[in-house]
Amino acid sequence: MLQGKTILITGALGMLGRSAVPMFLKQGANVIGCDIVPLDNAPAIQAVAEEYGDNRFLFIQGDASDEEQVKSLIDTIDGKFGRLDGGYFNAYTNVWKPLLDLSLEEWERTLKGTMTTAFLCCKYAVPLMIRSGGGSIVNTSSVLGHIPKSGCLGYGAGKAGLNQLTRVIAKDYAKFGIRANALLPGDFKSPEKLAMMSEKSIELIRQETLLGRSGSTDEINQVAAFLLSDASSYVTGSLYTVDGGFRV
């Protein structure tokens, strides 16, 4: 599905990134993975790097909320591959607290992690995509950008803002061959989610999901791959919900 495309994945060692990297490589893409966490923290992705070599997979440790680091990241991609066809922007920060418990620092950090990272990545990736003849942006949002959940103030507000950021980019840059869509996952299995939420909370979400189960990271990433591919060439400005029927 992604044969010959050059794709940037931020949050490459995170919940979705860890399965997106090998999936996109198997589909024929050249993949650049970026994460604030060093590569040696993810042995599975280290093994992928060794399997494919640096002509197909390049890992760059960096902070997607830092403007200079994002500029350097895009410059490195330009120098190495000479093009960029897609960006799957997954970097995020989540502080799960209600209004009266949430400090200003935590609020600003959460918005920086959910919106500023995507803003910077889009700002510096889009010019290279335009020079490449067009491209596709997939910003990872959340159903919690639509559905209010108790204690999810900063994250929910940030994801709601990310949805609008994505649609405005789609509107402004369609004439340059740029498509932009947001991916809104519901509940999916990952160790990180278990660390953030109790099993009881997760079970309640499952009971409210029409399919009666959590999704897998592969199920989320298959939709991202579709949105990054030419198969979705008539899709832009959309919010793609992948939640097993949680919102119905």
Backbone torsions as a table, in degrees:
resi	resn	phi	psi	omega
1	MET	NA	-31.1	-176.4
2	LEU	-113.5	22.2	-175.3
3	GLN	-53.1	124.1	174.6
4	GLY	80.2	-2.7	-179.4
5	LYS	-86.7	150.4	176.1
6	THR	-107.1	117.8	-170.9
7	ILE	-122.8	131.7	173.4
8	LEU	-97.5	129.8	175.5
9	ILE	-118.9	116.4	171.5
10	THR	-93.8	159.1	-170.9
11	GLY	63.2	36.0	-170.8
12	ALA	-66.8	-20.3	179.2
13	LEU	-104.5	8.3	-178.2
14	GLY	-89.6	-163.5	-171.7
15	MET	-56.4	-50.8	-179.1
16	LEU	-88.1	-35.0	-176.1
17	GLY	-60.2	-38.2	-176.6
18	ARG	-61.0	-31.5	177.4
19	SER	-94.8	-23.2	178.8
20	ALA	-69.3	-38.5	-177.3
21	VAL	-56.9	-57.9	-179.9
22	PRO	-66.4	-33.5	179.5
23	MET	-62.4	-47.3	-177.7
24	PHE	-68.4	-36.5	176.3
25	LEU	-63.0	-43.0	179.0
26	LYS	-64.2	-27.3	178.4
27	GLN	-84.7	3.6	172.7
28	GLY	100.1	5.4	-179.1
29	ALA	-82.5	153.8	160.7
30	ASN	-85.7	132.2	-172.8
31	VAL	-123.0	132.0	170.6
32	ILE	-110.9	120.3	178.8
33	GLY	-105.7	133.6	177.8
34	CYS	-128.4	135.4	176.5
35	ASP	-154.7	150.6	177.2
36	ILE	-71.4	-20.4	-179.9
37	VAL	-85.8	139.3	179.0
38	PRO	-67.1	152.6	-176.1
39	LEU	-61.3	-32.3	-177.2
40	ASP	-69.6	-4.7	172.9
41	ASN	-83.0	-5.6	-177.1
42	ALA	-132.1	82.2	-177.2
43	PRO	-56.1	-34.5	-179.2
44	ALA	-65.0	-39.1	179.3
45	ILE	-76.1	-32.1	172.0
46	GLN	-57.6	-43.1	179.3
47	ALA	-64.4	-38.4	177.1
48	VAL	-63.3	-42.6	178.9
49	ALA	-59.9	-41.7	179.2
50	GLU	-68.4	-36.6	-178.7
51	GLU	-67.1	-43.2	-173.0
52	TYR	-94.7	-22.2	-179.5
53	GLY	76.0	166.2	-173.0
54	ASP	-78.2	-1.2	172.3
55	ASN	-79.6	-19.4	179.7
56	ARG	-114.0	-31.9	-177.4
57	PHE	-133.6	125.4	179.0
58	LEU	-124.7	125.1	176.0
59	PHE	-105.8	132.3	178.1
60	ILE	-127.7	118.0	176.5
61	GLN	-76.9	128.5	-179.0
62	GLY	-172.7	166.5	-178.0
63	ASP	-104.2	111.8	-176.5
64	ALA	-71.5	-5.0	175.9
65	SER	-97.5	1.5	-179.8
66	ASP	-104.5	118.1	-172.9
67	GLU	-59.6	-45.5	-178.0
68	GLU	-64.6	-37.3	179.0
69	GLN	-68.9	-36.3	177.6
70	VAL	-68.1	-42.3	176.5
71	LYS	-59.1	-44.3	179.3
72	SER	-63.8	-39.0	178.2
73	LEU	-59.3	-48.8	-178.7
74	ILE	-66.7	-38.7	176.4
75	ASP	-61.2	-39.5	179.0
76	THR	-65.0	-42.3	177.8
77	ILE	-62.2	-43.8	178.8
78	ASP	-60.4	-45.0	-179.4
79	GLY	-67.3	-35.7	-176.4
80	LYS	-82.3	-46.9	-173.0
81	PHE	-111.2	-20.4	177.8
82	GLY	74.5	6.9	-179.5
83	ARG	-164.8	165.8	173.4
84	LEU	-148.2	121.4	-176.6
85	ASP	-101.3	-21.1	-177.5
86	GLY	-161.5	153.7	175.8
87	GLY	-131.9	126.1	176.8
88	TYR	-112.3	100.1	-167.5
89	PHE	-100.9	105.4	-171.9
90	ASN	-111.1	-10.8	-175.2
91	ALA	-58.7	139.0	-178.7
92	TYR	-158.0	163.1	171.8
93	THR	-132.7	140.1	-179.5
94	ASN	-136.6	122.5	171.1
95	VAL	-118.5	114.7	-171.1
96	TRP	-95.9	86.2	-179.1
97	LYS	-143.8	150.6	174.5
98	PRO	-77.7	171.1	-173.8
99	LEU	-48.7	-52.7	-171.9
100	LEU	-73.4	-15.0	178.6
101	ASP	-100.0	-9.7	-174.1
102	LEU	-90.7	120.9	178.9
103	SER	-79.2	162.3	177.1
104	LEU	-60.7	-40.1	179.4
105	GLU	-61.7	-42.2	179.6
106	GLU	-67.3	-39.6	177.2
107	TRP	-60.3	-50.8	-178.0
108	GLU	-65.7	-37.2	179.2
109	ARG	-66.4	-38.8	179.8
110	THR	-68.0	-43.6	178.1
111	LEU	-65.5	-36.7	177.1
112	LYS	-63.2	-40.8	-178.6
113	GLY	-72.9	-31.9	-176.9
114	THR	-92.1	-35.9	-176.1
115	MET	-109.2	-45.8	-175.4
116	THR	-64.2	-37.1	178.0
117	THR	-59.0	-46.5	-180.0
118	ALA	-67.2	-41.2	177.9
119	PHE	-56.6	-49.1	-178.1
120	LEU	-66.2	-43.6	-179.5
121	CYS	-62.9	-42.8	178.3
122	CYS	-66.4	-43.1	-177.4
123	LYS	-57.2	-41.2	-175.8
124	TYR	-95.9	-19.3	177.4
125	ALA	-81.1	-36.3	-174.2
126	VAL	-58.4	-44.4	178.3
127	PRO	-58.8	-39.1	178.0
128	LEU	-69.3	-36.8	175.5
129	MET	-62.6	-42.3	179.2
130	ILE	-61.3	-43.8	178.1
131	ARG	-65.9	-21.6	179.2
132	SER	-87.4	-1.1	179.3
133	GLY	97.8	10.0	-179.9
134	GLY	123.5	171.4	-179.1
135	GLY	-174.2	176.0	-177.7
136	SER	-127.7	131.3	176.3
137	ILE	-108.2	131.6	172.3
138	VAL	-123.5	109.4	176.9
139	ASN	-95.4	126.4	180.0
140	THR	-82.0	110.3	177.2
141	SER	-102.6	-139.4	-178.3
142	SER	-167.7	153.3	171.9
143	VAL	-61.2	-21.4	179.6
144	LEU	-75.2	-5.1	168.5
145	GLY	-78.9	-11.6	177.5
146	HIS	-111.7	-40.0	-172.6
147	ILE	-103.1	120.9	177.8
148	PRO	-69.6	130.2	178.0
149	LYS	-125.4	133.4	-178.3
150	SER	-54.4	131.1	177.7
151	GLY	83.4	-0.8	-174.6
152	CYS	-108.6	51.0	-171.2
153	LEU	-72.6	-59.9	-176.5
154	GLY	-65.2	-46.1	-179.0
155	TYR	-63.6	-45.4	180.0
156	GLY	-63.2	-43.4	178.6
157	ALA	-64.9	-41.1	179.8
158	GLY	-63.8	-41.5	-179.7
159	LYS	-71.1	-34.9	174.8
160	ALA	-62.9	-42.3	176.3
161	GLY	-64.0	-37.5	178.8
162	LEU	-63.4	-36.6	177.4
163	ASN	-59.8	-45.7	-178.8
164	GLN	-70.0	-39.9	175.8
165	LEU	-54.6	-44.0	-178.3
166	THR	-63.6	-44.5	-177.3
167	ARG	-68.5	-35.9	178.6
168	VAL	-68.4	-40.1	175.6
169	ILE	-60.5	-42.9	178.2
170	ALA	-58.4	-42.6	-178.1
171	LYS	-68.6	-41.6	-175.0
172	ASP	-75.8	-30.0	-169.5
173	TYR	-117.8	9.4	175.7
174	ALA	-59.2	-36.4	-177.9
175	LYS	-66.1	-13.7	177.4
176	PHE	-101.9	9.3	180.0
177	GLY	82.8	18.3	179.7
178	ILE	-99.6	127.9	172.5
179	ARG	-108.4	144.6	179.0
180	ALA	-140.5	127.4	179.0
181	ASN	-137.3	154.3	175.9
182	ALA	-109.5	140.9	178.4
183	LEU	-104.9	124.8	-175.4
184	LEU	-115.6	86.3	178.1
185	PRO	-70.7	150.7	166.9
186	GLY	-95.6	-141.9	-179.8
187	ASP	-73.9	132.3	172.9
188	PHE	-143.8	156.4	-173.2
189	LYS	-75.1	130.7	172.2
190	SER	-168.8	150.5	177.0
191	PRO	-60.9	-35.7	-178.8
192	GLU	-63.3	-39.9	-179.3
193	LYS	-66.0	-37.5	177.3
194	LEU	-64.8	-31.0	178.8
195	ALA	-72.3	-30.7	-177.5
196	MET	-86.2	-29.3	-173.2
197	MET	-129.3	149.6	176.6
198	SER	-74.1	156.5	176.9
199	GLU	-60.3	-34.2	178.0
200	LYS	-62.8	-43.5	179.1
201	SER	-63.4	-42.1	179.5
202	ILE	-64.7	-39.4	179.6
203	GLU	-64.7	-36.6	177.0
204	LEU	-63.7	-39.6	177.2
205	ILE	-63.5	-43.7	179.7
206	ARG	-59.7	-39.0	-179.7
207	GLN	-65.8	-25.9	179.6
208	GLU	-91.8	0.9	-179.0
209	THR	-97.4	129.1	-174.6
210	LEU	-57.4	-38.3	-179.2
211	LEU	-79.0	-7.7	172.1
212	GLY	70.2	24.5	-178.8
213	ARG	-157.1	166.3	171.0
214	SER	-78.3	153.7	172.9
215	GLY	-82.1	176.0	173.2
216	SER	-110.6	159.2	177.5
217	THR	-62.4	-34.2	178.0
218	ASP	-62.9	-37.8	179.4
219	GLU	-65.2	-36.1	176.3
220	ILE	-69.0	-46.7	-174.1
221	ASN	-70.4	-25.7	175.4
222	GLN	-63.4	-36.0	177.1
223	VAL	-69.9	-40.1	176.1
224	ALA	-60.3	-43.1	179.2
225	ALA	-60.9	-42.1	176.5
226	PHE	-58.5	-46.8	-177.8
227	LEU	-67.4	-27.2	177.8
228	LEU	-83.2	-14.2	-173.5
229	SER	-94.1	169.6	177.0
230	ASP	-71.1	-13.8	177.5
231	ALA	-64.0	-20.3	179.7
232	SER	-107.4	30.0	-172.3
233	SER	-61.8	-17.5	179.1
234	TYR	-106.6	18.7	-177.4
235	VAL	-115.3	118.2	173.3
236	THR	-156.3	154.1	-179.9
237	GLY	71.4	19.1	-175.6
238	SER	-102.8	153.8	172.2
239	LEU	-109.7	106.6	-174.6
240	TYR	-92.0	107.6	179.0
241	THR	-85.3	126.3	179.0
242	VAL	-127.9	82.3	-168.5
243	ASP	-136.0	12.2	178.6
244	GLY	65.6	17.5	-179.7
245	GLY	91.8	19.4	-178.9
246	PHE	-63.5	-35.6	-174.7
247	ARG	-85.7	-6.7	-175.4
248	VAL	-76.9	NA	NA
